Amino acid sequence: MSNLEVAASIKQLLIETLSLDLSVDDLSEETLLLGDIPEFDSMAIVSVITAVEEKFGFMAEDDDLSAEVFETVGSFIEFVEARA
């Protein structure tokens, strides 16, 4: 999967998991997640992490997860790409 395909897959996963009324094109790498998207709360983070673990075949370690990972769509994409 190319970086563009990974990014599009992650954006789609965020939209579906958070039940956002958006399209993939509405989310840029600069789109803020934490504190900006009300649906992106602690329970949503668990759901999103579980979904990317299943889709991309890795296990996220607790030590790897920080607020910086979830700051923007781009930071979350980088996190997944580094592990997938």
C-alpha positions as CSV (number, residue, x, y, z in Angstrom):
1,M,0.0,0.0,0.0
2,S,1.4,3.4,-0.9
3,N,1.6,6.3,1.5
4,L,-1.3,8.0,-0.3
5,E,-3.4,4.8,0.0
6,V,-2.5,4.4,3.7
7,A,-3.4,8.1,4.4
8,A,-6.8,7.7,2.5
9,S,-7.5,4.5,4.4
10,I,-6.8,6.1,7.8
11,K,-9.0,9.1,6.9
12,Q,-11.8,6.8,5.9
13,L,-11.3,4.8,9.1
14,L,-11.6,8.0,11.2
15,I,-14.7,9.1,9.4
16,E,-16.4,5.7,9.9
17,T,-15.3,5.1,13.4
18,L,-16.2,8.5,14.6
19,S,-19.4,8.7,12.5
20,L,-18.3,12.0,11.0
21,D,-20.4,13.6,8.3
22,L,-17.3,14.3,6.2
23,S,-15.5,12.9,3.1
24,V,-11.9,11.9,2.9
25,D,-11.2,15.1,1.0
26,D,-12.5,17.1,4.0
27,L,-9.7,15.9,6.2
28,S,-6.2,17.2,5.6
29,E,-3.1,16.3,7.4
30,E,-3.4,19.6,9.3
31,T,-6.9,18.8,10.5
32,L,-6.9,18.9,14.3
33,L,-8.2,15.8,16.2
34,L,-7.9,16.2,19.9
35,G,-9.9,19.1,21.2
36,D,-11.3,20.0,17.8
37,I,-13.5,17.1,16.8
38,P,-16.0,16.6,19.7
39,E,-16.5,12.9,18.7
40,F,-12.8,12.2,19.3
41,D,-12.9,11.4,23.0
42,S,-11.1,8.7,25.0
43,M,-13.5,6.0,24.0
44,A,-13.1,7.0,20.3
45,I,-9.4,6.8,20.6
46,V,-9.6,3.2,21.8
47,S,-11.9,2.3,18.9
48,V,-9.7,4.0,16.4
49,I,-6.5,2.3,17.7
50,T,-8.3,-1.1,17.6
51,A,-9.5,-0.5,14.0
52,V,-6.0,0.5,12.8
53,E,-4.4,-2.4,14.6
54,E,-6.8,-4.8,12.8
55,K,-6.5,-3.1,9.4
56,F,-2.7,-2.7,9.4
57,G,-1.7,-5.7,11.4
58,F,0.2,-4.3,14.3
59,M,-0.2,-3.8,18.1
60,A,0.2,-0.3,19.5
61,E,2.1,-0.3,22.7
62,D,0.8,1.9,25.5
63,D,4.2,3.6,25.7
64,D,3.9,4.6,22.0
65,L,0.6,6.4,22.5
66,S,0.7,10.1,23.5
67,A,-1.3,13.2,22.9
68,E,1.1,14.2,20.1
69,V,0.0,11.1,18.1
70,F,-3.6,12.3,18.1
71,E,-2.9,16.0,17.6
72,T,-3.6,16.1,13.9
73,V,-4.7,13.7,11.2
74,G,-1.1,13.9,9.8
75,S,0.5,12.9,13.1
76,F,-1.8,9.9,13.4
77,I,-1.0,8.9,9.8
78,E,2.7,9.1,10.6
79,F,2.2,7.0,13.7
80,V,0.4,4.2,11.7
81,E,2.9,4.4,8.8
82,A,5.8,3.9,11.2
83,R,4.3,0.7,12.5
84,A,2.4,-0.8,9.5
